[in-house]
Amino acid sequence: MSELQVLAGREIIAQSHVRDTLLRAERLPHIWCPGCGIGIVLGAYAHAVERSSIPVEKHVCISGIGCTGRVSGYMNLDSFHTTHGRAIAFATGMALFRPELEITVISGDGDITTIGGNHLIHAARRNVDINVIMVNNFNYGMTGGQHGATTPLEAKTYTTPYGNIETPFNVPYLVAAAGASFVARWTTLHVRQLAKAVERMMEVEGFAFLEVVSPCPPTFGEFNGFPEALDMMEYFRKHCVVDHSADLSKIGIGLKPGEKLVVGNFVDRRRPSYQELLEEMRGRAMGGEHK
Ligand code: SF4
């Protein structure tokens, strides 16, 4: 945001920065490695909160455990750093008890799809009105680089030194099939699209999911041809294709040379949210229709 100020008798346009109000400056510098993409996601979320028509005091940020889980601690909002894989469960409880809040879960792929995968699919199935931003760096970065449910086939990690033999989740396809109202995928190269997608998620009634493909140079990148900070950004630049109407069954990520990485806002549909259905049921019960 900008405002007109008078300094030494001259009018200047002063530009405020989200770190002035929306970040806990006393907790900086952050812990993330050089070249990590999580800071870009944090910035996109902070800017979306700033631009949102919802008052700041109504925004809540919830994270699980892992490198991305640190986001909730850096945001100057009501925030919760919860147990591993359970951020969506905490968010669901809060959203049902305090439906006026705008709740956003920000966590990593290990937390959201591997340890917490069951919570993810059921929150999407119920269409709980929360936002979930999943930073996908294809491994458990904080604990040293173990493979998880999004590690591409044949990728090398500390626990798959000969290459991953497990087929990874195609997460947008999974979440869309489960019933989410909004599903998108962008990368940390797509800074503006990312922020716009987060803004849209805050408007959507129902479960809104965003996968952000992000570099992790020291653990995943080191073993898979992206050792330097810019290597994966360069891969995104060369391989990303924007296709909002993509066939989601065909957008799994392999990270192979020459393979497309499809990004876009894939699903934006109106389905009654869980909170709306509860409210409707409560109205019927109060009206005596439950007898
Ligand atoms: S280990 Fe990977 S995900 Fe974690 S802070 Fe470092 S670069 Fe980021």
Residues whose N, C-alpha, C, O or C-beta is under 5 A from the ligand:
A	BS01	SF4	I31 W32 C33 C36 C67 N137 G141 M142 P215 C216 P217 P218 T219
